[in-house]
Every structure is written in C-alpha cells, then in structure tokens.
Amino acid sequence: QVKLVESGGGLVQAGGSLRLSCVIDGTISHYYMGWFRQAPGKEPEFVAGITWKSLSTIYADSVKGRFTISRENAKNTVYLQMNNLTPEDTAVYSCAAASTVANGREYSPYEYEEWGQGAQVTVSS
C-alpha cells in the first residue's frame, strides 16, 4: 500500500504552465502511475501514465504535445508538466497508482488502487 500526495496546483492564465508533483510514500517499484483530472459535473478523465521501470508513457489526445509525465526515482516522485494551458484544462488533478494494469486499461480509473487527494488547477482566459 502506498500514499500519494500531490502539490503544485494553482491559478494560471491561458498559455501558461504549471508542474504538478506526486510524492509517493511507500514501495512503488512495480507500480504503474497515472494522472487523472475531473472537472465539475464530469467523469474522471485519464491524462497521462508512466511505467515505473521502463518509462513508457501514454497521453490522452487532448494533452499530447502539451503535457509531459515523468518520474524521479531518487525522490519517489512523479511529475506532470503542463504547458500551453487552456481554460478547458481546469480541473482537479489526481495522481494514482496501480499495482498491475493490462495493456489498454491504463485509461480506466478503476484499474488504480491508490489515489492522492487532488490538486486544483484553474486556467483563466
């Protein structure tokens, strides 16, 4: 079992950038890590995912070319660098950990066992 704590959210103007951090407390050597977001009145949406060992990454089409997921082993931390933000990116962003996830299932929030508390990202126009 792991505990996830996000930080780095805030208010930014359209076109700006933010970097979210997710610190993992626990042993996560085999976990798959994902970032999700949820806007008011909407279902959780997969944003990006990364394997812990191979560094293979995937992204939602809506963020490709603008967002980058990465991790830093020494700090047990996963990052989400968000560039060229738009008001449509406004949401609560959460990191999540899955002990195992089948190919193609990375996009489903139901595959993830552990979740952080979420960080609010607000993009003004």
Contacts in CASP RR format, 6 or more apart in sequence:
PFRMAT RR
TARGET T0000
AUTHOR 0000-0000-0000
METHOD contacts of the structure
MODEL  1
QVKLVESGGGLVQAGGSLRLSCVIDGTISHYYMGWFRQAPGKEPEFVAGI
TWKSLSTIYADSVKGRFTISRENAKNTVYLQMNNLTPEDTAVYSCAAAST
VANGREYSPYEYEEWGQGAQVTVSS
1 26 0 8 1.000
1 114 0 8 1.000
2 24 0 8 1.000
2 25 0 8 1.000
2 26 0 8 1.000
2 27 0 8 1.000
2 28 0 8 1.000
2 31 0 8 1.000
2 97 0 8 1.000
2 114 0 8 1.000
3 24 0 8 1.000
3 25 0 8 1.000
3 26 0 8 1.000
3 114 0 8 1.000
3 116 0 8 1.000
4 22 0 8 1.000
4 23 0 8 1.000
4 24 0 8 1.000
4 25 0 8 1.000
4 95 0 8 1.000
4 96 0 8 1.000
4 97 0 8 1.000
4 114 0 8 1.000
4 115 0 8 1.000
4 116 0 8 1.000
5 22 0 8 1.000
5 23 0 8 1.000
5 25 0 8 1.000
5 116 0 8 1.000
5 117 0 8 1.000
6 20 0 8 1.000
6 21 0 8 1.000
6 22 0 8 1.000
6 93 0 8 1.000
6 94 0 8 1.000
6 95 0 8 1.000
6 116 0 8 1.000
6 117 0 8 1.000
6 118 0 8 1.000
6 119 0 8 1.000
7 20 0 8 1.000
7 21 0 8 1.000
7 23 0 8 1.000
7 119 0 8 1.000
8 18 0 8 1.000
8 19 0 8 1.000
8 20 0 8 1.000
8 21 0 8 1.000
8 119 0 8 1.000
9 18 0 8 1.000
9 20 0 8 1.000
9 93 0 8 1.000
9 119 0 8 1.000
9 120 0 8 1.000
9 121 0 8 1.000
10 18 0 8 1.000
10 119 0 8 1.000
10 120 0 8 1.000
10 121 0 8 1.000
10 122 0 8 1.000
11 122 0 8 1.000
11 123 0 8 1.000
11 124 0 8 1.000
12 18 0 8 1.000
12 85 0 8 1.000
12 121 0 8 1.000
12 122 0 8 1.000
12 123 0 8 1.000
12 124 0 8 1.000
13 123 0 8 1.000
13 124 0 8 1.000
14 85 0 8 1.000
14 86 0 8 1.000
14 87 0 8 1.000
14 123 0 8 1.000
14 124 0 8 1.000
14 125 0 8 1.000
15 83 0 8 1.000
15 84 0 8 1.000
15 85 0 8 1.000
15 86 0 8 1.000
15 123 0 8 1.000
16 83 0 8 1.000
16 84 0 8 1.000
16 85 0 8 1.000
16 123 0 8 1.000
17 81 0 8 1.000
17 82 0 8 1.000
17 83 0 8 1.000
17 84 0 8 1.000
17 85 0 8 1.000
18 82 0 8 1.000
18 85 0 8 1.000
18 121 0 8 1.000
19 79 0 8 1.000
19 80 0 8 1.000
19 81 0 8 1.000
19 82 0 8 1.000
20 35 0 8 1.000
20 79 0 8 1.000
20 80 0 8 1.000
20 82 0 8 1.000
20 93 0 8 1.000
20 95 0 8 1.000
20 119 0 8 1.000
20 121 0 8 1.000
21 77 0 8 1.000
21 78 0 8 1.000
21 79 0 8 1.000
22 33 0 8 1.000
22 35 0 8 1.000
22 77 0 8 1.000
22 78 0 8 1.000
22 79 0 8 1.000
22 80 0 8 1.000
22 95 0 8 1.000
22 116 0 8 1.000
23 75 0 8 1.000
23 76 0 8 1.000
23 77 0 8 1.000
24 31 0 8 1.000
24 33 0 8 1.000
24 76 0 8 1.000
24 77 0 8 1.000
24 78 0 8 1.000
24 97 0 8 1.000
25 76 0 8 1.000
26 76 0 8 1.000
28 52 0 8 1.000
28 76 0 8 1.000
28 97 0 8 1.000
29 52 0 8 1.000
29 53 0 8 1.000
30 52 0 8 1.000
30 53 0 8 1.000
30 99 0 8 1.000
30 100 0 8 1.000
31 52 0 8 1.000
31 97 0 8 1.000
31 98 0 8 1.000
31 99 0 8 1.000
32 49 0 8 1.000
32 50 0 8 1.000
32 51 0 8 1.000
32 52 0 8 1.000
32 97 0 8 1.000
32 98 0 8 1.000
32 99 0 8 1.000
32 100 0 8 1.000
32 101 0 8 1.000
32 106 0 8 1.000
32 111 0 8 1.000
33 49 0 8 1.000
33 50 0 8 1.000
33 51 0 8 1.000
33 52 0 8 1.000
33 69 0 8 1.000
33 71 0 8 1.000
33 78 0 8 1.000
33 95 0 8 1.000
33 96 0 8 1.000
33 97 0 8 1.000
33 98 0 8 1.000
34 46 0 8 1.000
34 47 0 8 1.000
34 48 0 8 1.000
34 49 0 8 1.000
34 50 0 8 1.000
34 69 0 8 1.000
34 78 0 8 1.000
34 95 0 8 1.000
34 96 0 8 1.000
34 97 0 8 1.000
34 98 0 8 1.000
34 106 0 8 1.000
34 112 0 8 1.000
35 46 0 8 1.000
35 47 0 8 1.000
35 48 0 8 1.000
35 49 0 8 1.000
35 69 0 8 1.000
35 78 0 8 1.000
35 80 0 8 1.000
35 93 0 8 1.000
35 94 0 8 1.000
35 95 0 8 1.000
35 96 0 8 1.000
36 44 0 8 1.000
36 45 0 8 1.000
36 46 0 8 1.000
36 47 0 8 1.000
36 93 0 8 1.000
36 94 0 8 1.000
36 95 0 8 1.000
36 96 0 8 1.000
36 109 0 8 1.000
37 44 0 8 1.000
37 45 0 8 1.000
37 47 0 8 1.000
37 89 0 8 1.000
37 91 0 8 1.000
37 92 0 8 1.000
37 93 0 8 1.000
37 94 0 8 1.000
37 121 0 8 1.000
38 44 0 8 1.000
38 45 0 8 1.000
38 91 0 8 1.000
38 92 0 8 1.000
38 94 0 8 1.000
39 45 0 8 1.000
39 90 0 8 1.000
39 91 0 8 1.000
39 92 0 8 1.000
42 91 0 8 1.000
44 94 0 8 1.000
44 109 0 8 1.000
45 60 0 8 1.000
45 62 0 8 1.000
45 91 0 8 1.000
46 60 0 8 1.000
46 106 0 8 1.000
46 107 0 8 1.000
46 108 0 8 1.000
46 109 0 8 1.000
47 59 0 8 1.000
47 60 0 8 1.000
47 63 0 8 1.000
47 67 0 8 1.000
47 69 0 8 1.000
47 80 0 8 1.000
47 93 0 8 1.000
48 57 0 8 1.000
48 58 0 8 1.000
48 59 0 8 1.000
48 60 0 8 1.000
48 63 0 8 1.000
48 67 0 8 1.000
48 68 0 8 1.000
48 69 0 8 1.000
48 80 0 8 1.000
49 57 0 8 1.000
49 58 0 8 1.000
49 59 0 8 1.000
49 69 0 8 1.000
49 106 0 8 1.000
50 56 0 8 1.000
50 57 0 8 1.000
50 69 0 8 1.000
50 70 0 8 1.000
50 71 0 8 1.000
50 78 0 8 1.000
51 57 0 8 1.000
52 71 0 8 1.000
55 71 0 8 1.000
57 69 0 8 1.000
58 106 0 8 1.000
59 65 0 8 1.000
59 67 0 8 1.000
59 69 0 8 1.000
60 107 0 8 1.000
62 88 0 8 1.000
63 82 0 8 1.000
63 89 0 8 1.000
66 82 0 8 1.000
66 83 0 8 1.000
66 84 0 8 1.000
66 85 0 8 1.000
67 80 0 8 1.000
67 81 0 8 1.000
67 82 0 8 1.000
67 83 0 8 1.000
68 79 0 8 1.000
68 80 0 8 1.000
68 81 0 8 1.000
68 83 0 8 1.000
69 78 0 8 1.000
69 79 0 8 1.000
69 80 0 8 1.000
69 81 0 8 1.000
70 78 0 8 1.000
70 79 0 8 1.000
70 81 0 8 1.000
71 77 0 8 1.000
71 78 0 8 1.000
71 79 0 8 1.000
72 78 0 8 1.000
72 79 0 8 1.000
78 95 0 8 1.000
80 93 0 8 1.000
80 95 0 8 1.000
82 89 0 8 1.000
82 121 0 8 1.000
85 121 0 8 1.000
85 123 0 8 1.000
86 123 0 8 1.000
87 123 0 8 1.000
87 124 0 8 1.000
87 125 0 8 1.000
88 123 0 8 1.000
89 121 0 8 1.000
89 123 0 8 1.000
90 121 0 8 1.000
90 122 0 8 1.000
90 123 0 8 1.000
91 121 0 8 1.000
92 118 0 8 1.000
92 119 0 8 1.000
92 120 0 8 1.000
92 121 0 8 1.000
93 118 0 8 1.000
93 119 0 8 1.000
93 120 0 8 1.000
93 121 0 8 1.000
94 115 0 8 1.000
94 116 0 8 1.000
94 117 0 8 1.000
94 118 0 8 1.000
94 119 0 8 1.000
95 115 0 8 1.000
95 116 0 8 1.000
95 118 0 8 1.000
96 109 0 8 1.000
96 112 0 8 1.000
96 114 0 8 1.000
96 115 0 8 1.000
96 116 0 8 1.000
97 112 0 8 1.000
97 113 0 8 1.000
97 114 0 8 1.000
97 115 0 8 1.000
98 106 0 8 1.000
98 111 0 8 1.000
98 112 0 8 1.000
98 113 0 8 1.000
99 113 0 8 1.000
101 111 0 8 1.000
101 112 0 8 1.000
102 111 0 8 1.000
105 111 0 8 1.000
END
